[in-house]
Amino acid sequence: MSKINYLSTAVLALVILCCSSYLSVSGATTVTGESKTSEPQTHHRLVIQANKADTDEQDHILSNIVNLQKFYGMDNIEIEVVAYGPGIWLVTDKSKFVSRVQSLMLQNVAFTACGNTLDTIEASTGTRPTLLDDVETTPAGIARIIERQEQGWSYLSP
């Protein structure tokens, strides 16, 4: 074998070796589209504040939840909506979005109502708002949001 052929073969082998090393480190995909690395999906956690009675904003909150579930995959995001102040009506039987809220609860979205807000409404009107089934309560809505943030949850205030 001549020196030129030997050198060409050695350079070709080095290029192949470098390319295969790069592909295995970079997590490139195969021709079939399968990943060569099996990186676990990241799990996201988001707490959303609902503190306004504005139905456009409430609609926006519910749409954001659906969009996030589509983007990350339902198993890769955990969402809790904390309703307080005028936003409490989102999670009551008077809500314009009862069916959407109930549907999201079936998809493991948690809805939490502020106990302080419920107490205030009951004290001023004599009637406590009726929460939708499976809506949890917390003593203080804002405190719940702080707790979730301290636990590493992301926070959204639309």
C-alpha positions as CSV (number, residue, x, y, z in Angstrom):
1,M,0.0,0.0,0.0
2,S,1.4,3.4,-0.9
3,K,1.9,6.2,1.6
4,I,-0.8,8.3,-0.1
5,N,-3.4,5.4,0.0
6,Y,-2.5,4.7,3.6
7,L,-2.7,8.4,4.6
8,S,-6.1,8.7,2.8
9,T,-7.5,5.6,4.6
10,A,-6.2,6.9,7.9
11,V,-7.8,10.4,7.4
12,L,-11.1,8.8,6.3
13,A,-11.1,6.5,9.4
14,L,-10.4,9.6,11.6
15,V,-13.3,11.5,10.0
16,I,-15.7,8.6,10.5
17,L,-14.6,8.2,14.2
18,C,-15.0,11.9,14.9
19,C,-18.5,12.0,13.2
20,S,-19.7,9.0,15.1
21,S,-18.4,10.4,18.4
22,Y,-20.1,13.7,17.7
23,L,-23.5,12.1,16.9
24,S,-23.5,10.0,20.0
25,V,-22.6,13.0,22.2
26,S,-25.0,15.4,20.6
27,G,-28.1,13.2,20.9
28,A,-28.7,13.3,17.2
29,T,-31.5,11.4,15.7
30,T,-31.4,8.4,13.5
31,V,-32.7,8.2,10.0
32,T,-36.0,6.9,11.4
33,G,-36.2,10.0,13.7
34,E,-35.6,8.1,16.9
35,S,-33.3,9.8,19.4
36,K,-30.0,8.1,20.1
37,T,-30.2,9.3,23.7
38,S,-33.0,8.6,26.1
39,E,-33.2,11.9,28.0
40,P,-36.1,12.0,30.5
41,Q,-38.9,14.4,29.9
42,T,-38.8,17.5,32.2
43,H,-41.7,17.8,34.6
44,H,-43.0,21.3,35.0
45,R,-45.1,22.7,37.8
46,L,-47.1,26.0,37.4
47,V,-49.3,27.9,39.8
48,I,-51.7,30.4,38.2
49,Q,-53.3,33.3,40.0
50,A,-57.0,33.9,39.2
51,N,-58.0,37.1,41.0
52,K,-60.2,39.0,38.6
53,A,-63.9,38.4,37.8
54,D,-63.2,39.4,34.1
55,T,-64.5,36.6,32.0
56,D,-62.0,37.4,29.2
57,E,-59.2,36.9,31.6
58,Q,-60.6,33.7,33.0
59,D,-61.1,32.4,29.5
60,H,-57.5,33.3,28.8
61,I,-56.3,31.3,31.9
62,L,-58.2,28.2,30.9
63,S,-56.9,28.5,27.3
64,N,-53.3,28.9,28.6
65,I,-53.7,25.6,30.6
66,V,-54.8,23.7,27.5
67,N,-52.0,25.2,25.4
68,L,-49.4,24.2,28.0
69,Q,-50.8,20.7,28.2
70,K,-50.5,20.4,24.5
71,F,-47.0,21.9,24.4
72,Y,-45.4,19.9,27.3
73,G,-47.7,16.8,27.2
74,M,-50.3,16.3,30.0
75,D,-48.0,14.0,31.9
76,N,-45.2,16.5,31.9
77,I,-46.9,19.5,33.6
78,E,-48.7,19.9,36.9
79,I,-51.0,23.0,37.2
80,E,-52.8,24.5,40.1
81,V,-55.1,27.6,39.7
82,V,-55.5,29.5,42.9
83,A,-58.7,31.7,42.9
84,Y,-59.1,34.5,45.3
85,G,-60.8,37.9,45.5
86,P,-63.1,38.5,42.6
87,G,-61.5,35.6,40.8
88,I,-63.2,33.2,43.2
89,W,-66.3,33.1,41.0
90,L,-64.3,31.0,38.4
91,V,-64.5,28.0,40.7
92,T,-68.1,28.4,41.9
93,D,-71.5,27.1,40.5
94,K,-72.0,30.7,39.2
95,S,-69.0,30.5,36.8
96,K,-69.4,30.9,33.1
97,F,-66.8,28.2,32.7
98,V,-68.2,25.4,34.8
99,S,-67.8,22.7,32.2
100,R,-64.3,23.8,31.2
101,V,-63.1,23.9,34.8
102,Q,-64.6,20.5,35.4
103,S,-63.0,19.1,32.3
104,L,-59.6,20.4,33.3
105,M,-60.0,18.9,36.8
106,L,-60.5,15.5,35.0
107,Q,-57.1,16.2,33.4
108,N,-55.4,16.6,36.8
109,V,-55.5,20.4,36.9
110,A,-56.0,21.5,40.5
111,F,-58.3,24.4,41.4
112,T,-58.0,25.9,44.8
113,A,-60.2,28.5,46.4
114,C,-59.2,31.1,49.0
115,G,-60.9,30.6,52.4
116,N,-60.4,34.2,53.3
117,T,-62.3,35.3,50.2
118,L,-65.1,32.8,50.9
119,D,-65.4,34.0,54.5
120,T,-65.5,37.7,53.4
121,I,-68.3,37.0,50.9
122,E,-70.3,35.1,53.4
123,A,-69.9,37.8,56.1
124,S,-71.0,40.5,53.7
125,T,-73.8,38.7,51.9
126,G,-74.9,36.1,54.4
127,T,-74.3,33.3,51.9
128,R,-71.1,31.3,51.2
129,P,-70.5,30.7,47.5
130,T,-71.0,27.1,46.4
131,L,-67.7,25.7,45.0
132,L,-67.6,23.2,42.2
133,D,-67.0,19.6,43.3
134,D,-63.4,18.8,43.8
135,V,-62.3,22.4,44.3
136,E,-60.0,22.5,47.3
137,T,-59.8,25.3,49.7
138,T,-56.8,26.9,51.3
139,P,-56.8,29.4,54.3
140,A,-55.2,32.2,52.2
141,G,-54.9,32.2,48.4
142,I,-51.9,34.4,48.2
143,A,-50.1,32.4,50.9
144,R,-50.8,29.3,48.8
145,I,-49.1,30.9,45.8
146,I,-46.1,31.8,47.9
147,E,-45.9,28.2,49.2
148,R,-45.9,26.8,45.7
149,Q,-43.2,29.2,44.6
150,E,-41.1,28.2,47.5
151,Q,-41.6,24.6,46.5
152,G,-40.1,25.5,43.1
153,W,-43.3,26.0,41.1
154,S,-43.4,28.6,38.3
155,Y,-45.9,31.4,38.8
156,L,-48.2,33.0,36.2
157,S,-50.3,36.1,36.9
158,P,-52.2,36.7,33.6
